[in-house]
Amino acid sequence: MVVFTPPCPPAVINAYSIVPLLPELRTSVLHDFNIGSFARFHRPQSVISIHDRPEFYGLSHLDLRIRLDHENRDGPFVIIDETTAESHAVWWVTTTEECHFWTENWTPPPITYPGEELTLWHLHIMTQDLPWEYEELNGGDASIAEDVAGDQAPYDPHDPQEPPFGHGRDWDAKQTAEMWLPEPLIIASPGEWEWSDDPHLRRKANPNHPYSPDPPGVVRLTSEAAKEAGLVASWFRWTHAKPEAGQQGEMHQKVDWDSPKWPWDGVVGGNKTQVTTAKNQAGTLKIPCDRTRRPRRRKPKGHGLQRLNSSNVTAPRL
């Protein structure tokens, strides 16, 4: 039996609605976010937690930032507002500490308004793009200042940022998933995988060629095992000695977008048969969580998100 190593606990992104949160609005936000996080494969790296607090209705973005700070909720958060239902976009609000930092250090300096406690840095972003942007803002090569302000006109915290920012990718497309979906780490039982030391295959499996030596071998699932698990058999580098008969194999394999193992119900979907432990000759094998991350985007400085319009955005599928 092919065993998927359990995904590490996803990051939780808190979202607050400043308008009455009708069921249709909640479902729409979840639907769009889960498309962007590839939730149908049950290995999202982030999840969104939507809070409906009537006392927040009608608050400005700045007032909500200050209100949450007073509650010791000083992390970044998302705002759902009156434009979200139609635009399929939300607002990412950074921390007060980061607001002060970019206000003091960004060039050109942002526009400030008398009487406001701080200059709020926030980003109007397509909901489907939020999981990716979250990854980039938390450990990637992006900053909210670079993405929302650039290096031309001064940043204006009162700018409605219409149309919203986005990456222009269709996250609900097979080609996008094949490029950006992390390959799950799996453990295969004897007879479910194969090994080769073919020089051509070893070279293809080496992402750092010619700066590092090719691996001593490559491994992949058999076609039958891959189909049963909802994966695509593909050669993966093997850094150990030639495997012995009866040995288990640990490897990354690509997800099969077209497999019936990964249904999509519009909101959560996914594989309902996650397995977190396997057996070896000594008994239960404890498996660490899979820390595989999405590939990072490589962008020159000053080339972050783009303002989306009808020519470079795909309408969300409902």
Protein Blocks (a to p, Z undefined) as FASTA:
>chain_A
ZZddddddddddddddfbdcdfklmmmmmmmmmmmnommnopafbdcdddddfklgopaf
klmmmmmmmnopabccddddfklmmnopacddddfklmmmmmmmpccdddddehiabdcd
dddddfklmmmmmmmmnopabdfklmmnommbccdfklgoiacddehiafkbfklmmmmm
ccddddddehiaccdfbfklmmmmmmkbckbccdfbdcdddfklmmmnopacdddddfbd
cddehiacdddddddfklcklccehlngpcfkbcfbdcdfklpadddddfbdcdddddde
hiacddddfklcccddZZ
